[in-house]
């Protein structure tokens, strides 16, 4: 699946995208999303409590 995704990105952007590079980008993007969601859950409750 990663190889197909890399091939599609390569065709769309005309830039050679390697599968390993794509894997690293997906891992860091997922980690950043997870961290953002955790921060929103923790600090979202504090902001809501401060408004009321």
DSSP file (Angstrom, degrees, kcal/mol; ACC not computed):
  #  RESIDUE AA STRUCTURE BP1 BP2  ACC     N-H-->O    O-->H-N    N-H-->O    O-->H-N    TCO  KAPPA ALPHA  PHI   PSI    X-CA   Y-CA   Z-CA
    1    1 A X     >        0   0    0      0, 0.0     4,-2.2     0, 0.0     5,-0.2   0.000 360.0 360.0 360.0 -41.0    0.0    0.0    0.0
    2    2 A X  H  >  +     0   0    0      1,-0.2     4,-2.8     2,-0.2     5,-0.2   0.888 360.0  52.7 -63.8 -38.1    2.8    2.4    0.8
    3    3 A X  H  > S+     0   0    0      2,-0.2     4,-2.3     1,-0.2    -1,-0.2   0.900 109.5  48.3 -65.2 -40.0    4.5    1.7   -2.5
    4    4 A X  H  > S+     0   0    0      2,-0.2     4,-2.2     1,-0.2    -1,-0.2   0.899 112.6  48.6 -66.3 -40.2    1.3    2.5   -4.4
    5    5 A X  H  X S+     0   0    0     -4,-2.2     4,-2.4     2,-0.2    -2,-0.2   0.912 111.7  49.1 -65.5 -42.6    0.9    5.7   -2.4
    6    6 A X  H  X S+     0   0    0     -4,-2.8     4,-2.3     1,-0.2    11,-0.3   0.893 111.4  50.1 -63.1 -39.4    4.5    6.7   -3.1
    7    7 A X  H  X S+     0   0    0     -4,-2.3     4,-2.2     2,-0.2    -2,-0.2   0.900 110.6  49.2 -66.0 -40.5    4.0    5.9   -6.8
    8    8 A X  H  X S+     0   0    0     -4,-2.2     4,-2.3     2,-0.2    -2,-0.2   0.900 112.2  47.8 -66.3 -40.9    0.8    8.0   -6.9
    9    9 A X  H  X S+     0   0    0     -4,-2.4     4,-2.5     2,-0.2     6,-0.4   0.898 110.7  52.4 -65.8 -39.7    2.5   11.0   -5.2
   10   10 A X  H  X S+     0   0    0     -4,-2.3     4,-1.6     1,-0.2     5,-0.4   0.909 111.6  46.0 -62.9 -41.9    5.5   10.7   -7.6
   11   11 A X  H  < S+     0   0    0     -4,-2.2    -2,-0.2     1,-0.2    -1,-0.2   0.905 114.9  47.1 -66.8 -40.7    3.2   10.8  -10.6
   12   12 A X  H  < S+     0   0    0     -4,-2.3    -2,-0.2     1,-0.2    -1,-0.2   0.873 124.1  29.8 -71.5 -37.5    1.1   13.7   -9.3
   13   13 A X  H  < S-     0   0    0     -4,-2.5    -1,-0.2     2,-0.2    -2,-0.2   0.550  95.3-130.6-101.2  -8.6    4.1   15.9   -8.2
   14   14 A X  S  < S+     0   0    0     -4,-1.6     2,-0.4    -5,-0.3    -3,-0.2   0.751  71.6 119.5  61.6  24.7    6.7   14.7  -10.8
   15   15 A X  S    S-     0   0    0     -5,-0.4     2,-0.6    -6,-0.4    -1,-0.2  -0.968  73.7-113.1-119.8 136.0    9.1   14.3   -7.9
   16   16 A X        -     0   0    0     -2,-0.4     2,-0.5    -3,-0.1    -9,-0.1  -0.570  36.2-170.1 -71.9 114.2   10.7   10.9   -7.0
   17   17 A X        -     0   0    0     -2,-0.6     2,-0.2   -11,-0.3    -7,-0.2  -0.927   9.5-146.8-109.1 124.3    9.2    9.9   -3.7
   18   18 A X     >  -     0   0    0     -2,-0.5     4,-1.9     1,-0.1     5,-0.1  -0.593  17.6-125.7 -89.3 153.2   10.8    6.9   -1.9
   19   19 A X  H  > S+     0   0    0     -2,-0.2     4,-2.3     1,-0.2     5,-0.1   0.886 109.6  53.6 -65.1 -40.1    8.7    4.6    0.3
   20   20 A X  H  > S+     0   0    0      2,-0.2     4,-2.1     1,-0.2    -1,-0.2   0.899 108.3  50.0 -64.1 -40.3   11.1    5.0    3.3
   21   21 A X  H  > S+     0   0    0      1,-0.2     4,-2.2     2,-0.2    -1,-0.2   0.910 110.7  50.2 -62.6 -41.8   10.7    8.8    3.1
   22   22 A X  H  X S+     0   0    0     -4,-1.9     4,-2.3     1,-0.2    -2,-0.2   0.888 108.0  53.0 -64.5 -39.3    7.0    8.4    3.0
   23   23 A X  H  X S+     0   0    0     -4,-2.3     4,-2.3     2,-0.2    -1,-0.2   0.911 109.2  49.0 -62.1 -42.7    7.0    6.1    6.0
   24   24 A X  H  X S+     0   0    0     -4,-2.1     4,-2.4     1,-0.2     5,-0.2   0.918 111.4  49.5 -64.2 -43.0    9.0    8.6    8.1
   25   25 A X  H  X S+     0   0    0     -4,-2.2     4,-2.3     1,-0.2    -1,-0.2   0.900 111.3  49.2 -62.9 -40.7    6.6   11.4    7.1
   26   26 A X  H  X S+     0   0    0     -4,-2.3     4,-2.4     2,-0.2    -1,-0.2   0.901 111.0  50.1 -66.0 -40.9    3.6    9.3    8.0
   27   27 A X  H  X S+     0   0    0     -4,-2.3     4,-2.3     2,-0.2    -2,-0.2   0.939 114.2  43.2 -63.9 -47.4    5.1    8.4   11.4
   28   28 A X  H  X S+     0   0    0     -4,-2.4     4,-2.3     2,-0.2    -2,-0.2   0.875 114.1  51.0 -68.8 -36.0    5.9   12.0   12.4
   29   29 A X  H  X S+     0   0    0     -4,-2.3     4,-2.4    -5,-0.2    -1,-0.2   0.919 111.8  47.7 -65.3 -42.4    2.6   13.3   11.1
   30   30 A X  H  X S+     0   0    0     -4,-2.4     4,-2.5     2,-0.2    -2,-0.2   0.901 111.9  49.5 -64.9 -40.6    0.7   10.7   13.1
   31   31 A X  H  X S+     0   0    0     -4,-2.3     4,-2.5     2,-0.2    -1,-0.2   0.906 111.7  49.0 -65.0 -40.7    2.8   11.4   16.2
   32   32 A X  H  X S+     0   0    0     -4,-2.3     4,-2.3     2,-0.2    -2,-0.2   0.893 111.7  48.9 -65.2 -40.2    2.1   15.2   15.8
   33   33 A X  H  X S+     0   0    0     -4,-2.4     4,-2.4     2,-0.2    -2,-0.2   0.922 111.7  49.1 -65.0 -43.7   -1.6   14.6   15.4
   34   34 A X  H  X S+     0   0    0     -4,-2.5     4,-2.3     1,-0.2    -2,-0.2   0.922 111.9  48.4 -61.7 -44.6   -1.7   12.4   18.5
   35   35 A X  H  X S+     0   0    0     -4,-2.5     4,-2.5     1,-0.2    -1,-0.2   0.896 111.2  50.9 -63.1 -40.5    0.2   14.9   20.5
   36   36 A X  H  X S+     0   0    0     -4,-2.3     4,-2.4     2,-0.2    -1,-0.2   0.904 110.5  48.7 -63.8 -41.7   -2.2   17.7   19.3
   37   37 A X  H  X S+     0   0    0     -4,-2.4     4,-2.2     2,-0.2    -2,-0.2   0.901 111.6  49.0 -66.3 -40.2   -5.2   15.7   20.2
   38   38 A X  H  X S+     0   0    0     -4,-2.3     4,-2.3     2,-0.2    -2,-0.2   0.926 112.3  48.5 -64.1 -44.1   -3.9   14.9   23.7
   39   39 A X  H  X S+     0   0    0     -4,-2.5     4,-2.9     1,-0.2     5,-0.4   0.895 111.1  50.7 -63.0 -39.7   -3.0   18.5   24.3
   40   40 A X  H  X S+     0   0    0     -4,-2.4     4,-1.6     1,-0.2    -1,-0.2   0.881 110.8  49.2 -65.9 -37.3   -6.5   19.6   23.1
   41   41 A X  H  X S+     0   0    0     -4,-2.2     4,-0.9     2,-0.2    -2,-0.2   0.910 117.6  40.1 -67.8 -40.8   -8.1   17.1   25.4
   42   42 A X  H  X S+     0   0    0     -4,-2.3     4,-0.9     1,-0.2     3,-0.2   0.961 125.9  32.5 -73.1 -52.5   -6.1   18.3   28.4
   43   43 A X  H  X S+     0   0    0     -4,-2.9     4,-2.1     1,-0.2    -3,-0.2   0.697 108.7  68.2 -83.0 -18.7   -6.1   22.0   27.9
   44   44 A X  H  X S+     0   0    0     -4,-1.6     4,-2.2    -5,-0.4    -1,-0.2   0.885 100.5  49.4 -65.0 -38.2   -9.5   22.1   26.3
   45   45 A X  H  X S+     0   0    0     -4,-0.9     4,-2.2    -5,-0.2    -1,-0.2   0.870 110.1  51.1 -68.2 -36.2  -11.1   21.2   29.6
   46   46 A X  H  X S+     0   0    0     -4,-0.9     4,-1.8     2,-0.2    -2,-0.2   0.893 110.9  47.8 -68.9 -38.4   -9.1   23.9   31.4
   47   47 A X  H  X S+     0   0    0     -4,-2.1     4,-1.3     2,-0.2    -2,-0.2   0.908 112.3  49.6 -68.1 -41.6  -10.2   26.6   28.9
   48   48 A X  H  X S+     0   0    0     -4,-2.2     4,-1.0     1,-0.2     3,-0.2   0.903 111.3  49.1 -63.0 -41.9  -13.8   25.5   29.2
   49   49 A X  H  < S+     0   0    0     -4,-2.2     3,-0.2     1,-0.2    -1,-0.2   0.852 108.9  53.3 -67.3 -33.8  -13.6   25.6   33.0
   50   50 A X  H  < S+     0   0    0     -4,-1.8    -1,-0.2     1,-0.2    -2,-0.2   0.776 104.8  55.5 -72.3 -25.9  -12.1   29.1   32.9
   51   51 A X  H  <        0   0    0     -4,-1.3    -1,-0.2    -3,-0.2    -2,-0.2   0.768 360.0 360.0 -77.9 -25.5  -14.9   30.4   30.7
   52   52 A X     <        0   0    0     -4,-1.0    -1,-0.2    -3,-0.2    -2,-0.2   0.450 360.0 360.0 -98.0 360.0  -17.6   29.4   33.1
